[in-house]
């Protein structure tokens, strides 16, 4: 899992810093270097990573910290705050509304856990009174539909996909239209992933997004 690997790498970098006898500029730089390497390896945008590193160095000025300050805790908090800021879209998160169809499309790298998360997201809202449905628009990964089908069946959530159709846009549109007719108020579309950011994947995501939005 990409997120699990990233979390582990960041935790190890912070732990190595905590194990240092003296926390000085060299230790801080080495910690930030490991965190930066982990974020870039996870395909986080370079500018965001550089901004995070710069902001942490501004916040954590080791020379200005008086004796007695817990430098390790200050660095850990600064890293935590900057990572949260990186994930903050600056606006309230999307919240579906009961009684009207809401469409959610999951995107991300292959192996990031999209299909499993789709089912968990649907199951969570089902328990809260929504009527969710799952659409498998991943025609790239072998076994994607089988995985979603198995997960959805176990959670007793309606699903749609195809073993014959290779066009993810058509599958997405057909699935959304079907579940709209069945009065589902939370339609979740699982999409293809790749191992790196390929132009073809982004174009596919754009087409699926535009086509499904037009159908709602």
N, C-alpha and C positions, 0 to 999 in steps of 0.2 A: 504494500500500500504506500503510495507516494507520500501522503500526509503523515503516516506513521514514521516513515524513514526521516522525513524532515524534522518532525518533533523530536525524534531520538537524537539527531545530529545536533540540534540546538541545545538540548538538555546536556549532552556530553560536553559541548563547548563551555557551557556555564559551570558544569561540575569540575572540569579541569581548572577553570579559573578559581573556583572555590577551594580546590586542593593546594593552590599555590601558597607558599609560606608568606610572601609579601605581595600584595596587589599593587603593582606599579604600572606605568605607561606601557611597558613591554607586554605584561600579562593582559592588559586591556586590549591592546592591538591584536594579540594572538587570538583572543576570544572572539573579537569582531571579525577577524579574518576567517575563522572557522564557520561562524554564523553566515557570513557573506557567501562563502563557498557553498554552503548547504542550500541557501536560498536560490542562488544562480543555478545550481544543479537541479533544483526543483522548478526551473523555468520561470522564476519570478523576474519581472522586468528589471533590467540593470539600473535604470534611473531610480526606481523605488528603493533598491538595495543601497545605492550610493547615498541617497537622501537619508535613509535610516541610519547609516553609519556616521554621517556628518552630524545628525541631530543628537545621537548618543554621545559623541565626543564633546558636543557643546554642553550637554546636560551634566556629564560626568567629567568635571575638571579636577583631576586627582590632586593637583598642586594646591588648589584653593580649599580642599576639604580639611577641616580642622582635625586634630588628633581625637580619636574616640569615635569618629564616624565609621559605620559599618560599610566599607567600600564595596564589599561583595554584594550586599543587599541593595545598595544604590544602583549598581550596574545592572543587576538582575531586574530591578523595577524599571529602569530605563529601557532595557531590551523589551520587556513585556509591553510597556506603554507604546513603544514605537511599532511593534508588531501589530498591536491592536489598531493603531492609527492607520497602518497600511491596509488593514481589512475593512476600515470604516468607509462606507460609501458616501457618508455625509448626508444621508437622508434616511427616514424610517424604513425598516425592512418590509418586504412585501408580506401582506396578510390577506389570505383568501377570504371571501365573504360567502356565507351560506346562502343558498337559493339562487345564485347566478353562477354560470360556468367560469371558473378561473383556470388559466392555463399556465403550467410551470414546465420549463424545459431545462433538463440537467445537461450541462456541458463540462468537459474536462479531459485530462489526459487518460489514456488507457491504463487501467490498473489503479485508478484513484478511488474506485469504489462507487461509481455512479449508480450501477444497477441495484446494488444492495441498498444504497441510500434512498433510491427512488421508492422502494418497497417500504422501508422504515418510515419515510416521510408520509406515504399514503396511509400506512397502518396507524400512525400517530393521529392523523386527522380523522380517520375512520372512528377511532375511539372517542374523538371529540364531537362526533355527530355529523361530520361531512360524509359525502358519498363520492369517494375517490375512484379513479380508474387509471390504469397504466397502459402506455403505448410504447412498444419497442420499435424505435426508428434506427436502431443500430444494425446495419446490414454489413458492417465491416468485420466485426469480430465473430468468429465461428462459435456457435453456442450461446450467443447473447440472448436470443429469443428464448431458448430453452431455460436459461438461468432466470430470466424475468418471469417466464411462465411458471416455473417451479416455485419461486418466491411468492408470486401473486396468489397461486393456488393455495399455498400453505397459509397465507394471511387472509384468504377468502376475499380477495379484491379482484374485480373484473379486469381483464387485460386484452390487448389486441396486438397482433403482429402477423408476420407472414413468412413462410418458408420458401415461397415462390417469387414474391416481388422483391426486386433488388433496388428499387428507387426509394430512399428513405423519406423523401418529401411526400410521395404518394401515400406511403404507409402512415406517416404522421397525420396527413390531412384526413384520410379515411378513418383513422382511429379517433381523431378529435370529433369528426362529424357523427360517428356512430355513438360515442358516449354523450354527446350533446343531446341526441335524440332520446337517450336513456336517462336524461335529466341528472347526469353526474355533475357535481358542482366543483370538483377538483380533478382536472385531467393532467396527468404527469407524463411527459414525453422523455424517454431515455434515448440518448443519441450516441453516435459513434465517437470513439476516442482514438488517439494516436500516441506514439511514443515521443513525438516532438511536435512543435507548432508548424504544421504544414499548411500552405495556402489553400490546398484543396479541402482540408477539414473546415477551415473558417468559412469558405464559400458554401460548403454543405450546411453548416450551422445557420448561416444567413438565410439560405433558401428555406430550410425547415421553419425557421422563426417567422419569416415573412408569410409563408403559405399558411401556417397554422393560425397566425394572428388574423389573417384575412378571413379564415373560416369560422372564427368565433364571433 
